[in-house]
Structure formats: C-alpha cells, structure tokens
C-alpha cells in the first residue's frame, strides 16, 4: 500500500468528497478484516469470512471479468456497484471512450483502493468518477450529465455483493430510480414543453386577478388539513369525510373533485397543476364554494369555464415566462415544492399553511382492487359518449392498468398490490419528505408509505364534545380568513404594468426574431457546405465569422432567451445533455457536421419559439386589455 498514492488521489477528488473520506473512520470498525497475499503475491482481502478478491490471483480474476463486459469502441458508461480494493478499475481505464462511475458505500474500502492504485489522472480528467456518502442520486445525476445517450453497463462486484448484498443492492436501486426519473423527465419535457409555454401565456390575464399563494402560508396554524387525492379507495372514505367534515380544512386535488361532489362533499380548496386540456373537465360542472390553487402551467381552459371555480390563489413557477407576472406583483408570489404530481404539491401546501397535522386520503399509489381510479373519477359523461359495443368503460380501466409495466408494492396491511414505475416515483417522494413534514396517511388501502404514520379518521377526529367544538370553531375562522384574503385591495398584480410589459416583450421579440432568422439562414448555409463537402474557404470563413457575431448578440439577450427556453427544452437537452436522437448517424460520426447540426437545431428552435411566444402574448394582451 502506498500513502503517496492516497495523497495524490485525495487531492484530485472534489474537495467535499475528499474531506468526507478523510474524516471517515478508515479502519472498518465493526468488521473482521484480514489483509492477505494471494497465491500470485498480490494483495487480497477477507471481510467477515468473505474473500472480496480471489485468494489465488486477483488480477487474473479482474481481467477475466472485464473481458466479459461489452465494448464496441463507442462511448459507454460502466457503473460499478463496488470494486473491492480496485483491481477491476485499471483494466477498464485502458479502454477508449469509456467513463467509469464507481459507487461504493464503505469509505474504508475506497481508502484501501486509493492506497493501492494511482487514479489521480483519471479523477482529474473525469474518466473515473467516485460516488459515495450522502445524496447518491444527486451525485449520480451530475456524473451522467452530458452523457444522456451513452449506453450504460451495470457492473456489480461479486466479492462485495457476497459480503454485503443489501448495501450494494441499494446502490443498484438508487441508480435504476435515477435513470428512470431522467427518462420520465425527458418524456415529460418532450410532451409538455410547448403546452407549458402556451398555458402560462394564456393564463396571464386571468391570473392577474388572483391572489398569491403566499397569502395562505401559515394561515392554518392550529388546525388540521386533509388532502383528498383521487386514488381508488377515495370513495370508500366518503362516509368519514362527511362525518367529520367541519373539523378540518379540505384541500382536494382537481381530479378528486367529481368524486367528492358526487357524494355531496365540497372541498374548501382545489389544487390544479396538470397542463392537459382534459383536466379542465374535472372542474367544468363544479358549482361549489371551493377556492382554486392554480399553477401557472395548468390548462388555461380551467379559468375560462362558464361554471367552475374562477377565483383563487396562484403559485410561482420555475419557468421564466412567469416573470412577466411576477414583475408586476407587490411582493413574492410564493413557491410550493413539486414532486411530479398534484398530490405532492397539495401535501406540501398543507405544510406551508402551518397546519397542525396534514392527512392524506385516497393516496393509494397502486391499482387497489383492480381499479385505476376511484369510482366516479372517470368522467362518466365523456365515457357515455365513447362507450360502444367494442369499447366498454371496463376496457378503459383495463387499458390504464397496463399502460406501463406493472410492479408489485407492499400494502398498508402488508398485503401485495400492483402499481407502476410512475406511482413508485411519487411513493419515494413522499417517503423522502415525510420526516420534515407532519403528514399522516388515512388512506384505507393501497401502498404503504415507509416512515409515514398510518391512522384512521376515528382515532384522529373522534374527540370529546368540547375539543370537537373548539376544532370546528378554529376551522371556521380559518375558512373565513381565507375568504377575506380574496377581497383584499388593492390588487396584488398591477394589470396596467403587466399590459405595458407584455407590449414591450412583444416588441422585443419582433426585433429578436429578425436576428434569429439571420442566424437560422447562416447556420443552414454552414451545415449544407459541410454536408455536401463543398466548403469554399473564403465564404465558409466569412459565414463562421458572421455566425460568431450573431451568437454573441443572441447570447446577450438573456431575458428573452430565458423566456423562449421553455418551448425548446428538448433542443437544449440535445445540445447540452447529449440527448442526440435528433442527429443522424452521419452527423454523429462527423463531429464537424454534428456541431453544425446542433447550431441549426438551436436557431430553428429559437425562431419557432419567437414566433409562437409572440403570437400567444399578443392574444393574451388582447384579453388583458378587455378586463382592465
């Protein structure tokens, strides 16, 4: 073992990671560790009676294993779940166009490897990346940034798994979850990027009449809030929701509204976040007193219904287009943590409201009793129109059950339920956030949320008469306070200023569109010259110089670029993250042609986004001028 190697390796690691390793106990306390020499004379290790490497020839063992791993000369990632004291790593590093991600839960093993091998050059170049300690998913996500289309080989280290299979299996599950999230996020961006931009633009006139969600922060101090989700078991909780209705504030996700109102339960607040037009149909026949909590990217049709909630509170958004509204606000709008579904937003809002306790109901996260939704959740009238001899509503439910590959999940009573990857992401989000949030699960059936208390309505709300009366009075006063917030004057958003800002933005987009169009023409010319291999040195040099000047001018329009970026997220990922499915095989093989294609894609996307955003803001301006 070589202490010089250790010093060089630690110095080449990111400072936070290096500090973590140096401050961790390095002797493997709690384990029976035996250092030994193999028959070939190389170091090997026995821990708790398990040989981490071969007793005979660790190097030969590593060479044999590496030879079985795929390598076709193209870019590839090897994700190691353990490596013992590192024998496999040098042989992987010999391969061209590979990146090695080394995940290891035991710091003392990392230190053993860093004393034996000098990896400093590869740590510095990024060819070898060490992932250990806390926030493993975040570290892994950062490590694969820019390598989105590289094939990945999972490489479990046999000796390590024989010793501590549970710990290394956990690493594999973290990796699978992270890659699935990236796939889901990419699919979401591809599907919704233009819808999000459209909804924000079209929602601006109506949202200028809303109050900020920050008005609700801390307002529910001392009372209980129930979050009604639209899982299959919600309908079975209706009797309890009805019996104890006056003892809590009811915050319903919009998909649960038809179910609740069908049984005569009227929510106090309704959370809407889905961008799809179909979601407006959950609210179109609503005639109750529920107040809307509205995400700016939610479908604009919900705010234009003849019936339905038309007053409420707006949340902030991470998308830059919302700045048009935020700049006219008298204070912060307020952000609500987002976990990928409306139920995660609603639960987070319950905490931000300062509720004494937040309860989840109808949060099955599984296909309870073979149902995809609670009875009443599917838009019955819509299915009445669609239903025919060959398409029954039972078939609709069946198709939803099998839309994604099925998974199994442990239930509240330790039974087994069917779920899918999408719901497992939400399940993990709740489990990761339950420690810092006062959430209790009242859902009757469905997936068990690890770390979250499970209870029932009787235990939580069946109190003595005095306590019940006090609880009702507090809830009633909070409801009145929420209503009073909606009538506060002056308006939170300055509509006259919003009108001027939209007018100025449209004018700026017109000028910017001319520059972007010029960039599009020049980038097309450059691409065609490279593709046809007909490069005239003089004209090509002039085009490159002209392109550099346009790029510089475009990059200086930071505010406009941020606004436009929402509609071209897929293009941005193609350029920055390596999601190059826009590139042909010829463009991937020819680096110069690939760069030219990415420039062309950028200007095509920017030009389209300029035209679309300008058109949408012009329509919103017209509507805004009508209501001033």
C-alpha positions in Angstrom: 0.0 0.0 0.0 1.3 3.5 -0.9 0.4 6.6 1.1 1.7 8.8 -1.7 -1.0 7.3 -4.0 -3.5 8.1 -1.3 -2.4 11.7 -1.0 -2.5 12.2 -4.8 -5.9 10.6 -5.2 -7.4 12.6 -2.4 -6.0 15.8 -3.9 -7.6 15.0 -7.3 -11.1 14.5 -5.9 -13.6 17.3 -5.4 -12.9 18.9 -2.1 -16.2 17.9 -0.4 -15.6 14.3 -1.3 -12.0 14.3 -0.3 -12.9 15.8 3.1 -15.6 13.2 3.6 -13.2 10.4 3.0 -10.5 11.9 5.3 -13.0 12.4 8.1 -14.5 8.9 8.0 -13.0 6.1 10.1 -10.6 4.3 7.8 -10.1 1.1 9.6 -13.5 -0.6 9.0 -14.6 -0.7 12.7 -17.2 -3.3 13.3 -15.9 -5.7 10.6 -13.5 -8.5 10.8 -10.9 -7.5 8.2 -8.0 -9.7 7.2 -5.3 -8.5 4.8 -3.5 -11.3 3.0 -1.4 -12.1 0.0 -2.9 -14.2 -2.8 -1.0 -17.2 -4.3 0.1 -14.8 -7.1 1.6 -12.5 -4.5 -1.0 -9.7 -4.9 -2.9 -8.1 -2.0 -6.3 -9.5 -1.3 -8.9 -9.0 1.5 -11.1 -11.1 3.6 -14.0 -9.4 5.5 -16.3 -11.2 7.9 -15.1 -14.5 6.4 -15.8 -13.5 2.8 -13.0 -13.1 0.3 -13.5 -9.8 -1.5 -11.0 -10.8 -4.2 -9.6 -14.1 -5.4 -7.3 -16.0 -2.9 -5.3 -17.2 -5.9 -4.9 -14.3 -8.5 -7.0 -11.1 -8.1 -5.6 -9.6 -11.3 -6.4 -12.6 -13.4 -9.9 -12.6 -11.9 -10.3 -8.9 -12.8 -9.0 -9.4 -16.4 -11.4 -12.3 -16.9 -14.4 -10.2 -15.6 -13.5 -7.1 -17.7 -13.3 -9.3 -20.9 -16.9 -10.2 -20.5 -18.1 -6.6 -20.4 -19.4 -5.1 -23.6 -17.2 -2.6 -25.5 -17.6 -1.8 -29.2 -15.4 1.3 -29.4 -18.2 3.8 -29.0 -18.9 6.0 -25.9 -20.0 3.9 -23.0 -20.5 4.2 -19.2 -19.6 1.4 -16.7 -21.4 1.8 -13.4 -19.6 -0.1 -10.7 -21.5 -1.2 -7.7 -18.5 -1.8 -5.5 -15.0 -2.6 -6.7 -13.3 -4.0 -3.6 -9.8 -2.6 -3.4 -10.0 -1.6 -7.1 -8.4 -4.4 -9.2 -11.0 -4.1 -12.0 -10.6 -0.3 -12.4 -7.2 -0.1 -14.1 -8.3 -2.6 -16.8 -11.5 -0.7 -17.5 -9.5 2.6 -17.7 -7.4 1.1 -20.6 -10.5 1.1 -22.8 -11.1 4.1 -25.1 -14.2 6.3 -25.0 -15.4 5.0 -21.6 -16.5 6.6 -18.4 -16.3 4.7 -15.1 -18.7 5.6 -12.3 -17.6 3.9 -9.1 -20.3 3.7 -6.4 -19.1 2.4 -3.0 -21.0 2.6 0.3 -18.0 1.8 2.5 -15.3 4.5 2.7 -12.7 2.2 4.2 -12.7 0.1 1.0 -12.3 3.3 -1.1 -9.2 4.3 1.0 -7.7 0.8 0.6 -8.1 1.1 -3.2 -6.7 4.7 -3.2 -3.6 3.5 -1.4 -3.0 0.7 -3.8 -3.6 2.5 -7.2 -2.9 5.9 -8.5 -6.2 7.1 -10.1 -5.5 10.8 -9.8 -5.1 11.4 -13.5 -8.4 9.8 -14.3 -10.2 11.6 -11.4 -9.0 14.9 -12.8 -10.0 14.1 -16.4 -13.4 12.8 -15.4 -12.9 9.4 -16.9 -13.2 7.9 -13.4 -15.9 9.3 -11.0 -16.3 8.3 -7.4 -19.7 8.3 -5.9 -20.1 7.8 -2.2 -21.5 9.4 1.0 -24.8 11.2 1.1 -27.1 12.3 -1.8 -26.0 9.4 -4.0 -28.8 10.0 -6.5 -27.8 13.7 -7.0 -24.1 12.7 -7.4 -25.0 10.1 -10.0 -27.2 12.5 -11.9 -24.4 15.0 -12.0 -21.9 12.4 -13.2 -24.0 11.4 -16.2 -24.8 14.9 -17.2 -24.0 15.4 -20.9 -23.9 11.6 -21.5 -27.6 11.1 -21.9 -27.4 8.7 -24.9 -24.3 6.7 -23.9 -25.1 3.0 -23.2 -24.7 2.1 -19.6 -23.4 -1.3 -18.2 -24.2 -2.1 -14.6 -21.2 -3.9 -13.1 -21.8 -5.5 -9.7 -18.6 -6.6 -7.9 -19.1 -10.2 -7.0 -17.0 -10.3 -3.8 -18.6 -7.1 -2.4 -22.1 -8.4 -3.1 -21.3 -11.8 -1.4 -20.2 -9.8 1.7 -23.0 -7.1 1.9 -25.6 -7.8 -0.7 -28.2 -5.5 0.8 -25.9 -2.4 0.8 -24.9 -2.9 -2.8 -28.4 -3.8 -4.0 -29.5 -0.4 -2.5 -26.9 1.3 -4.8 -28.4 -0.5 -7.8 -32.0 0.5 -6.9 -30.9 4.1 -6.5 -29.3 4.0 -10.0 -32.4 2.4 -11.5 -34.6 5.0 -10.0 -32.4 7.9 -11.1 -32.2 6.7 -14.7 -36.0 6.1 -14.7 -36.6 9.6 -13.4 -34.4 11.0 -16.2 -36.4 9.1 -18.8 -39.7 10.3 -17.3 -38.4 13.9 -17.1 -37.3 13.8 -20.8 -40.5 12.3 -21.9 -42.4 14.9 -19.9 -40.3 17.7 -21.5 -40.9 16.3 -25.0 -44.6 16.1 -24.4 -45.4 19.2 -22.4 -42.7 21.9 -23.2 -44.9 23.8 -25.7 -48.1 23.2 -23.6 -46.5 24.8 -20.5 -45.4 27.8 -22.5 -48.9 28.2 -24.1 -50.7 27.8 -20.7 -48.5 30.4 -18.9 -49.1 33.0 -21.7 -52.8 32.3 -22.0 -53.3 32.3 -18.2 -51.7 35.8 -17.6 -54.9 37.8 -18.0 -57.0 35.7 -15.6 -54.1 35.2 -13.1 -53.6 38.9 -12.8 -56.9 38.9 -10.8 -55.7 36.1 -8.4 -54.0 36.5 -5.0 -50.6 35.0 -4.3 -50.4 31.6 -2.7 -48.1 33.2 -0.1 -51.3 34.7 1.5 -52.0 31.1 2.7 -48.6 30.4 4.2 -49.1 30.0 8.0 -52.9 30.6 7.8 -53.9 27.2 9.0 -51.9 27.3 12.2 -53.5 25.1 14.9 -56.0 23.2 12.6 -55.9 20.0 10.6 -55.8 19.8 6.8 -57.0 16.8 4.8 -55.6 16.3 1.3 -58.1 14.4 -0.8 -56.4 12.5 -3.7 -58.2 10.6 -6.4 -56.9 7.1 -5.7 -59.2 4.0 -6.0 -60.0 4.0 -2.2 -61.2 7.6 -2.0 -64.9 6.7 -2.5 -64.6 4.3 0.5 -63.5 7.2 2.7 -66.5 9.4 1.9 -68.5 8.4 5.0 -65.7 9.6 7.3 -65.1 12.7 5.2 -68.8 13.5 5.6 -69.0 12.7 9.3 -66.0 14.9 10.4 -66.3 17.5 7.6 -66.4 20.5 9.9 -63.3 19.5 11.8 -60.7 20.1 9.1 -59.9 22.1 6.0 -60.3 20.0 2.9 -57.8 20.5 0.1 -58.7 18.4 -2.9 -56.7 17.7 -6.0 -58.7 18.7 -9.0 -59.1 15.0 -10.2 -60.8 14.2 -6.9 -63.4 17.0 -7.2 -66.0 15.0 -9.3 -65.8 12.1 -6.8 -66.3 14.4 -3.7 -69.1 16.4 -5.2 -70.8 13.2 -6.4 -71.2 12.3 -2.8 -72.0 15.8 -1.5 -68.6 16.7 -0.1 -67.5 20.2 -1.1 -63.8 21.0 -0.8 -62.5 24.3 0.7 -59.5 24.5 -1.7 -58.9 22.8 -5.1 -55.4 22.3 -6.4 -54.8 22.3 -10.2 -51.5 21.7 -11.8 -52.0 19.5 -14.8 -51.3 21.2 -18.2 -53.5 19.0 -20.3 -56.8 20.3 -21.6 -58.7 17.2 -20.4 -58.1 18.3 -16.8 -60.4 21.2 -17.1 -63.3 18.7 -17.4 -62.8 17.8 -13.8 -63.9 21.3 -12.9 -66.4 22.2 -15.7 -69.6 21.2 -13.8 -68.4 22.3 -10.4 -70.8 24.8 -8.6 -69.5 24.6 -5.0 -67.6 27.2 -3.0 -64.1 25.7 -3.4 -61.3 28.1 -4.0 -58.7 27.4 -6.7 -55.0 26.9 -6.0 -53.6 27.3 -9.5 -50.2 26.5 -11.0 -49.5 28.9 -14.0 -48.7 26.0 -16.3 -52.1 24.3 -15.6 -54.5 24.3 -18.5 -55.8 27.7 -19.4 -59.3 26.2 -20.2 -59.9 25.8 -16.4 -60.0 29.6 -16.0 -62.5 30.1 -18.8 -65.3 27.8 -17.8 -68.8 29.0 -17.6 -69.1 27.1 -14.3 -66.3 26.0 -12.0 -64.1 27.9 -9.6 -62.9 31.2 -11.1 -61.2 32.8 -8.1 -58.3 31.8 -6.1 -54.5 31.8 -5.4 -51.7 31.5 -7.9 -48.4 29.8 -7.2 -45.0 30.8 -8.6 -43.3 28.7 -11.3 -39.7 27.8 -12.1 -40.3 28.7 -15.7 -39.0 32.2 -16.7 -42.2 33.2 -18.5 -43.8 33.7 -15.1 -41.5 36.7 -14.6 -43.9 38.8 -16.7 -46.5 38.4 -13.9 -44.0 38.4 -11.0 -42.6 41.8 -12.0 -46.0 43.4 -11.5 -46.5 41.9 -8.1 -46.4 43.9 -4.9 -44.5 41.0 -3.1 -43.4 37.4 -3.5 -46.0 35.1 -5.1 -44.7 32.1 -3.2 -43.4 28.7 -4.3 -44.8 25.2 -3.4 -42.5 22.2 -3.6 -43.3 20.0 -6.5 -42.8 16.2 -6.6 -44.3 15.4 -10.0 -48.0 15.0 -9.2 -50.7 17.3 -7.9 -51.0 15.4 -4.7 -47.3 16.1 -3.8 -48.0 19.8 -4.4 -51.1 19.7 -2.2 -49.4 17.9 0.6 -46.5 20.5 0.5 -49.0 23.3 0.6 -50.7 21.8 3.7 -47.4 22.0 5.5 -46.7 25.6 4.2 -50.1 26.6 5.5 -48.9 25.8 9.0 -51.4 23.0 9.7 -51.1 21.2 13.0 -51.4 18.0 11.0 -51.8 17.1 7.4 -53.7 14.0 6.4 -53.7 12.1 3.1 -56.7 10.2 1.9 -57.2 8.4 -1.4 -53.4 8.3 -1.8 -53.3 4.6 -2.9 -50.3 4.8 -5.3 -51.5 1.4 -6.5 -54.3 -0.2 -8.5 -56.3 -1.0 -5.4 -58.9 -3.8 -6.0 -58.1 -3.7 -9.7 -59.1 -0.1 -10.2 -57.1 2.6 -11.9 -59.2 5.4 -10.3 -61.7 5.8 -7.6 -65.3 5.2 -8.6 -66.6 8.4 -10.0 -63.2 9.7 -11.0 -63.5 8.8 -14.7 -65.6 11.4 -16.5 -68.8 9.5 -16.8 -70.4 11.7 -19.3 -67.3 11.5 -21.5 -67.4 7.7 -21.4 -71.1 7.7 -22.1 -70.3 9.3 -25.5 -67.4 7.0 -26.1 -68.9 3.7 -24.9 -69.9 1.3 -27.6 -70.2 -2.5 -28.1 -66.5 -2.7 -28.7 -65.4 -0.1 -26.1 -66.8 -0.5 -22.5 -65.7 1.5 -19.5 -64.3 -1.7 -18.1 -61.9 -1.8 -21.1 -60.9 1.8 -20.4 -60.0 0.8 -16.8 -58.1 -2.3 -18.1 -56.1 -0.3 -20.6 -55.0 2.1 -17.8 -53.8 -0.8 -15.6 -51.5 -1.9 -18.3 -50.4 1.4 -19.8 -47.0 1.0 -18.1 -45.2 -2.2 -17.0 -46.6 -3.5 -13.7 -44.7 -3.6 -10.4 -45.6 -5.0 -7.0 -45.7 -2.9 -3.9 -46.2 -3.7 -0.2 -49.6 -2.6 1.1 -50.7 -0.9 4.4 -51.6 -4.2 5.9 -48.5 -5.9 4.4 -50.6 -7.2 1.5 -49.3 -7.0 -2.1 -50.7 -4.5 -4.6 -50.0 -3.9 -8.3 -48.5 -0.5 -9.2 -46.2 1.0 -11.8 -43.0 3.0 -12.1 -44.7 6.3 -12.2 -46.5 5.8 -8.9 -43.4 4.4 -7.3 -41.6 7.7 -8.1 -44.4 9.6 -6.2 -44.2 7.0 -3.4 -40.5 7.6 -3.0 -41.0 11.4 -3.0 -43.5 11.1 -0.1 -41.2 8.8 1.8 -38.2 11.1 1.3 -40.1 14.1 2.6 -42.2 12.7 5.4 -39.5 13.3 8.1 -39.7 17.1 7.9 -43.5 17.2 7.3 -46.4 16.5 9.7 -48.1 14.1 7.3 -50.3 11.1 8.4 -51.8 8.6 5.9 -55.6 8.0 6.3 -55.8 6.1 3.0 -57.8 2.9 3.7 -56.0 0.6 1.2 -53.0 0.8 -1.2 -49.2 1.2 -0.9 -47.6 1.5 2.4 -45.6 4.8 2.7 -42.5 3.9 4.7 -41.7 6.3 7.5 -45.2 7.9 7.4 -47.7 7.3 10.2 -50.9 5.5 9.2 -54.1 6.1 11.1 -57.9 6.3 10.7 -60.5 9.1 10.9 -62.0 7.9 14.2 -58.7 7.9 16.0 -57.8 11.4 14.7 -61.1 13.2 14.8 -63.4 11.4 17.3 -62.8 13.8 20.3 -64.8 14.8 23.3 -67.5 17.4 22.6 -65.5 20.3 23.9 -62.5 19.5 21.8 -64.7 18.9 18.8 -66.5 22.3 19.2 -63.2 24.1 19.5 -61.8 22.3 16.5 -64.8 23.3 14.4 -64.6 27.0 15.6 -60.9 27.2 14.6 -61.6 25.6 11.2 -64.5 28.0 10.6 -62.3 31.0 11.4 -59.6 29.9 9.1 -62.1 29.5 6.3 -63.4 33.0 6.8 -59.8 34.3 6.9 -59.0 32.6 3.5 -62.2 34.2 2.0 -61.2 37.6 3.3 -57.8 37.3 1.6 -59.5 37.1 -1.8 -61.2 40.5 -1.3 -58.1 42.4 -0.2 -57.4 45.7 -2.1 -55.5 47.0 -3.9 -55.0 44.2 -6.4 -51.8 42.2 -5.8 -50.8 42.4 -9.5 -50.7 45.7 -11.4 -52.6 44.9 -14.6 -51.6 48.2 -16.3 -48.0 47.5 -15.7 -48.5 43.9 -16.9 -50.0 45.2 -20.1 -47.0 47.5 -20.7 -44.6 44.7 -20.0 -46.3 42.3 -22.4 -46.3 45.1 -25.1 -42.6 45.7 -24.6 -41.9 42.0 -24.7 -43.8 41.5 -28.0 -41.8 44.5 -29.5 -38.5 43.0 -28.3 -39.5 39.6 -29.7 -40.1 41.2 -33.1 -36.6 42.7 -33.2 -35.1 39.5 -31.8 -36.9 37.4 -34.4 -35.0 39.3 -37.2 -31.6 38.4 -35.6 -32.6 34.8 -35.0 -33.9 34.4 -38.6 -30.5 35.7 -39.8 -28.8 33.1 -37.6 -31.0 30.4 -38.9 -30.1 31.3 -42.5 -26.4 31.4 -41.8 -26.4 28.1 -39.8 -28.3 26.4 -42.7 -25.6 27.6 -45.1 -22.8 26.4 -43.0 -24.5 23.0 -42.4 -25.1 22.5 -46.2 -21.5 23.3 -47.0 -20.2 20.7 -44.6 -22.8 18.1 -45.5 -22.1 18.3 -49.2 -18.3 18.6 -48.6 -18.3 21.8 -50.8 -16.5 24.2 -48.5 -15.3 27.4 -50.1 -12.6 28.5 -47.7 -13.3 32.2 -48.2 -17.1 32.2 -47.9 -17.0 29.5 -45.2 -14.7 31.6 -43.1 -17.0 34.6 -43.6 -20.0 32.6 -42.5 -18.2 31.3 -39.4 -17.3 34.9 -38.5 -20.8 36.1 -39.1 -22.2 33.2 -37.1 -19.9 34.1 -34.2 -21.2 37.7 -34.2 -24.8 36.5 -34.3 -24.2 34.0 -31.5 -22.7 36.8 -29.4 -25.7 39.1 -30.0 -28.2 36.3 -29.3 -26.4 35.4 -26.0 -26.6 39.0 -24.8 -30.4 38.8 -24.9 -30.5 36.9 -21.6 -34.1 37.8 -20.6 -35.6 36.9 -23.9 -33.6 33.7 -24.1 -34.9 32.6 -20.7 -38.5 33.3 -21.8 -38.0 31.4 -25.0 -36.2 28.5 -23.5 -39.4 26.9 -22.1 -40.6 25.9 -25.6 -37.3 24.4 -26.7 -36.2 22.3 -23.7 -35.7 19.2 -25.9 -33.4 21.1 -28.3 -31.4 22.5 -25.3 -31.1 18.9 -23.9 -29.9 17.7 -27.3 -27.1 20.3 -27.2 -26.1 20.3 -23.5 -27.0 16.8 -22.2 -26.2 14.6 -25.2 -29.8 13.5 -26.0 -28.8 13.5 -29.6 -31.6 11.5 -31.1 -32.1 14.5 -33.4 -28.8 13.6 -35.0 -28.5 11.2 -37.9 -25.7 8.5 -37.9 -23.8 10.6 -40.4 -24.0 13.6 -38.0 -22.9 11.5 -35.1 -19.9 10.2 -36.9 -18.8 13.5 -38.4 -18.0 15.8 -35.4 -17.9 18.9 -37.5 -21.3 18.1 -39.1 -22.7 17.3 -35.7 -21.7 20.7 -34.3 -23.2 22.4 -37.3 -26.5 20.5 -36.9 -26.7 21.4 -33.2 -26.3 25.1 -34.2 -29.0 24.7 -36.8 -31.3 23.0 -34.3 -30.8 25.8 -31.8 -31.7 28.5 -34.3 -34.7 26.5 -35.7 -36.0 26.1 -32.1 -35.4 29.7 -31.2 -37.1 31.0 -34.3 -40.1 28.8 -33.8 -40.3 29.8 -30.1 -40.1 33.5 -31.0 -43.0 33.2 -33.4 -45.1 31.1 -31.1 -44.4 33.2 -28.0 -45.1 36.5 -29.8 -48.4 35.1 -31.1 -49.5 33.8 -27.7 -48.6 37.0 -25.9 -50.5 39.1 -28.5 -53.6 37.1 -27.8 -53.1 37.5 -24.0 -52.6 41.2 -24.4 -55.9 41.5 -26.2 -57.8 39.6 -23.4 -56.0 41.6 -20.7 -57.0 44.9 -22.3 -60.6 43.7 -22.2 -60.6 43.2 -18.4 -58.7 46.4 -17.4 
